Amino acid sequence: MNRRSPSVQVLAMGSRGDVQPFVALGIALAAGGLDVGITVPQDLAPTAAAHGLRTSTFPVDIRQASGEGTGLDWQADGSRGLRQEGKLLGALLAELAEPISEGVLAAGDADLVISGAMTYEAASIATRARGQRHIVGMLSPTTPGRKGSSTVYSVIPGAASTLNKATSMAMAAGAYSLFRQTADPVRARLGLPAGSFRDYLRTAYATPAMLACSPAIVPPDPAWGPQLKPTGAWFLPPDDSWVPPAELVDFLEAGEPPIYLGFGSMMSRDPRATTEIMLEALARTGRRGLIHSGWTGLATGDLPDTVALVGDVPHEWLFPRMSAVVHHGGAGTTAAAVRAGVPQLVVPHVVDQPYWGRRVAQLGIGPEPIKRHELDARRLAAGIERMITDPSVRTLAADLGAIVRREDGVATAVAMVRNYLGMGG
């Protein structure tokens, strides 16, 4: 008699950068013989389905939710301070609570649920109530720790300290007060009492967790606890059928490698003003540029001959062809730029992005980050010039890229999942 393959439901909520690593994981788990389904925001369902994954949805258009009202306020104003960011994020999570809960509860009777950061608390409650196994996939090191280099929130970024552990624990309590909103509807529908931060911590430290980050970028910290294991970043497999647009190839071949500038899914109240900052910075440095339009629609007007506009292009193809990368500091974009071995400059907007900007500078692979609300042509030009002219930055970026290219984070994660399910690595 043939044994049924264990079923896995992946809950990937957030922007494209939040979802894509989980799609990569789902593809590899399915190739490894598991019965895999994935739940994503409804506007990102075609992306998951295109890779052959059984796809269901959270009933929300995440791009629309990010580009108007509370979502736009959070992304546009979140870099002004943690208090402001927390207030706006809390309001956004309140709006997303029902869609998140609905998607989590629809996971059914899967043998294993793999959640992300936005779905963790709701999934934790639902899986415990149903007797299901649960693993959390983390794209950033939000677990409290002592090493400033290894936790998103630290007061002494360059050292290990009990102050970092205390600060990151306090931030975890604050995050719980926000994210518990996404789990309240689950508790209500399952008839469960309200939880507490103490319950949250006890469960979190007992839940297996995979950190989808390179240990060369995020040094493991014993203070995380034994439940958290770094795997390396989760990248999609190369698409051998993809062909770059002819006009992009022509632009790249027409001169020196350009500077990539793009903020991914981050929204702006004034995309044209952001574009003008980028264009002026490029003009000041005399560099060619490639601007990614992103979700907010950058560079929709006329551009000089030395600057081109690009839509969504695989980072693994594009970034090695750039002289440097300017981006918003998403975990996936940071990892892709590191893997490409090119210098990078982070312009953080919200959540974990300041951490990635800090790590880029600490590792010497780029200049200090520029907060989104402080971005101007002078600062951006200075950052670009340093990336291009400082040989130590270029050498360190190339060396770190060589290390990261030897890792296979997806394969490591798949082995961990199979071991957890008793299937062997």
N, C-alpha and C positions, 0 to 999 in steps of 0.2 A: 504494500500500500504506500502510495506517495504521501509524504508529509507535506502539510500546508506550509508555504513560506510565511514567516512572521510578517505581520502587517505593521507599517510605520506611517504615521500621519505627521507631516511637517507643517508647523504653523509659522508662517513667515509674514509678519505684518510690518509695514513701513514703506519707505520709498524704494525705488529700484535698487539703490545701493544696499538697503537692508535685506531685500528679497533675493537678489541674485546669488549671494553665497549659499543660501539654503537651496536654491535651484541646483547649484553645482553639487551640493551634498546629496540631494535627492536623486540626481542622475546616477551618481556613483553607487548609491545604496541599491537602486534598482538593477544596475549592472551586476551587483554582487548577489543577486538572487532574492532580494527582499521585495515585498509587495508594498510599493510606495505611493502615497497620495500627498499632495501639498495644497495648503490653503493660503491664498494670497489676496491682496486687494483686487477688486473686480477689474480695475483698469490694467492690472499687470498680469491678469490671467493668460492672455495670449502669449506672453513671454515664457511662462512656465509650460503651457500646453505645447508650444513649439518644440520643446525638448522631450516630448513624449511622456510627460508626467501626468498622472491622473489628477486633474485640477479642480478644486472647489474654491469658493471665494468668501472673503469677508465683505459684507454688503456695503462697501464704501468705495468711492473713487478717490484714491489717496492724492492724486495730483490736483484734483479740484479742491480737496480739503486743505491742501498745503498752500494753494494759491489765492485764497480769499479768506476774509474774516479772521478768526483766531489763528488759523494756520499761518497766514501771511504775517500777522503781527508777531508771532513767535519767531519766525525765521528772520524777519527784518529787524527786530529789536532785541532779540535774545542775547546778542553779544555785548549788550550794555551792562550786564551784571547778573549774578546768579539769582538775586531776588526777583528781578524782572523776568528772567528766563523761566524760573520756577513758576511764577504766577501765570505766565502765558502757556507754558506746557501743561499745567494743571487744568486750565480751561480747555485746551485742545483734547486732552485725554478724557475729560468729561464728555465731550462730544463724540469721541470714538468708543466709549465704553460699551454701548449696545452692539455696534458692529463687531468689536473684538469678542465679546462674550458669545454672540451668535455663532461666529466662526469656530470658536473653541468648543462649544457644546456640540457642534455638528461633527466633531472629530470621531464620534461614534465609539466603537469598541476596538479600536486599533490596539495591537499588542504593545506598541510603544508610541508615545507622543514626543516629538522633538519640538520644543518651543524656542522662540527668540526672546529678546529683552522685553518687547512690548506685550508679548503674550504670556510671559513667565508666570505671573501671579494667578491669572485666570486658569491657565493650564495646570498649575500646581494644585489648585483646589479641585478642579474637575477630575484630574487623574487619581488623586487620592480618594475621592468619593466613589470612583468607579473601579478602583483596584487596578489601574493601569500603570505601566512603567512610564517613567518620564526622564528625559535628558534635556538639559538646556544648552543651546548653542549661543555663545557670546562672541560678538564681533569686537568688543573692547573690554579692557580689564576693569570692570566696575566693582569687582569684589574688593572689600576693604583689605588693605595691605600696608606694610611698613615701608617698602621701597617706593620712593617718589617716582621712579622710572616705570613702575609696574602697577600703578593705580591711577585711575582717571582724576580723582580728586586728592590732592596732596598739598600741604603747606610748605614742605621742604622738597621740591621736585628733584634736587640733585643728590639726595642722601636717603638712607634708611633711618626711620625714626618712629618712635611710638606716637609722636604727634601726627604723623601721616595716617597711622592706623586709626587714631581717635577721630581725626577729621573725616576720613573716608567712611568710618562707621556712622558718624553724624549725617553725612551726605546720604548714606544708604537709608537712614531713617527718614530723611526728607523725601527721597525718591519713593520710598514705600508709601508715604502719605499721599503721593500723587498717583502712583500706579495702582494702588488698591482700588481706585475708582473703576478700573477696567475689570476687576474681579467681583465687585459688589453685585452686578446682575447675575453672575454665575452662582454666587452664594444664595441669592434670593430664589432663583429657579430650582436649586437643589435643596432648598430648605435648611441651609446651614447658618450657624450663628456668625456674627462678626468676628474677624480675626484680630490679631495684634502684631506689632513689630517683633515681639519675642517669638511668636509662632512662625512668623515669616523667616526669621534668622535660623531657627531650628530646622525648618524644612529646607531652606536654601543650602545649608551646610551638609545636608543629607542627600541632596539631589546631585547625581553625576552631572558634570558640566564640562563642555569642550570649549576652549578658547581658540577661536579661529585667527590667531595672530602668530607671526614668526617669533620664536624665542630670541632670535637675534635682534628683534625690535623691542619686544616686551619681555624683559628678563623674568623668568619664573620667580615667584616670591613664596617661600614656605608659609608665610602668614595667610596666604589664600586658603589653606587647608587642603587635605588630600583629595577632595571631591573634584577639584578643578585641574584639568590637564590641558596644556597648550598643544595644538596640533600643527600650527602653520595656517596660513590663509587658505580660504576655499575659493579657488578660481574655476570658472567654467572651462570645459575642455575646448580646445581650438576648433573652430568651425572651418573645415577644409573647403567648404563650398562658398565661403564668403569672398567677395571680390571688392577691393576698394574702389570708390568712385574715381573715374578717370580724371576729373577736374582736381581732386585731392592729390592724386599721384603727380599730375602736372605741376601743381603748386610746390610740392615737396622737392621735385627735381629741378625747380627753377632757381634755387638759391640755397643758402646755408640752412641747416636745420632750424626750424622756427621755435619760438616759445609757445607752449600750449597754455591757454588761459580758459578756465571753465569752472563753474560752481555746481555742476550736476543738477540735482533736484532742488537745490536751494532757490527760493523765490526772492524777487526784488520788487520794491514798490516802483522803482524807476530803472528798468533795464537799460534804457538809452544812456542814462547818466553813468551807470556802471560800465557800459561799453566805452563811453568817452574817456573814463579813467584809464581803461586798458589801452586804448589807442594812444593817448598822450604819453603813457609810460613807455610804450614801444617806440614812439617817436623820439623821446628823450634819450633812449639807449641806442637808437639806430638799429633795432632788431626786427626781424620778421616775426609775425605772430599768427597763430591759429586759434581762433576763438570758438569754443564750443557753445552752441546756442542754449543748451540745457532746457530745463522745464520753464524757466522764466522768459526765454526768448531773447538772448543777447544778440547784438550785432545785426539787427534787422534793417539798418539803414545802409547807406553807401560806405564802402570800405576802401582804403588805399590799396594799391597793387601789392604792397608788401604784407597785407593781412588778408587771411581767408576765413570763411565761416565753415564750420563742420558740424554735422549732426552726430548721432550716436555711432561711434566707430569702436570696435574692440580695442580696449586699452593695450592688450598684449601685442597688437600689431602697431598701434599708433605711438605709444610712449617711447619705445626705443628709437624712433625716428625724430624725436624732439631733442632740442638742446637743453631744455628745462621745462618743468611743469609747475604751473600756478593753479591751485585748486582749493576747494573748501575744507578739506581735511576729513572727508568721510573715510571710514576704516578701509573700505575696499579700494578707493582711489589712492590712498596713501600707500597701501600694500602694492598696488599695481605700479606706481611710480618707483617704489623701492626695487621691485623686481626688474624693472626696466634699466636700473642702474644709472638714472639721470638725477641731477639735483632737483629739489622741489621746494616750493614756498607755499605755506598754508595760510589761507585767509579764513579763519574759523568763524562760523556763524553761531552754532548752538551745540548743546549736549557734549559729546565726547570730542568734538573737533579741536577745541583748545589743547586737549591732551596730545593729539597727534601732531599739532603744530609744535608743541613743546618738545616732543620726542625727535622730530625732524631736526630741530636746532641742537638738541643735546647730542645727537648722533653725528653732528657735523655735516649732514647731507643737504643742508639748506640753511637760509638765514632765519632769524627770529620771526615768528608768525606776526601777521598784521590783523588785528581784530576787524571784523567786517565793518563796524561803524566808524573805524579809523582809517579805512582804505582811501588813499588818494594817490594821484599820479606820482608825486614825489617819493612816497614810501615804496610804492610798487616798483618804480624805476630803480631805486637803490637796491631792492631785493633782487631784481632781475640781473642787474649789473654784477652783484656779488656772485650769483650762481654761475654766471658766464665766465667771470675773470678770476675767481679764486680757485687755483688748482687743487687745493686741499679738499674743497667741497666736492669737486668733480671726482677726485680719486676715491674719497670715502664713499661716495654714492655708487661708484662702479664696483668697489670691493664688496659693499653690503649687498648689492644686487646679485653678485655672483653667489653669495651664500644663500640668499633666499631662493634663487632659481634651482638650487639643489634640493629644496624641500618639496614635499608632496603632502600638503595639509589635508586635502580631501581623502587621500588613501589612509592617512593616519586616523582621521575621524571615522572612516568606514570600519577600520579594524577595531576601534574602540566600541562602536555600536555593536558589531558582531560579537565581540567578547561579552558585552553586557547582556546580550540575548542568548549567550551560551552556544554560539555558533562557531567560535574560534576565529582568530584573526584572518 
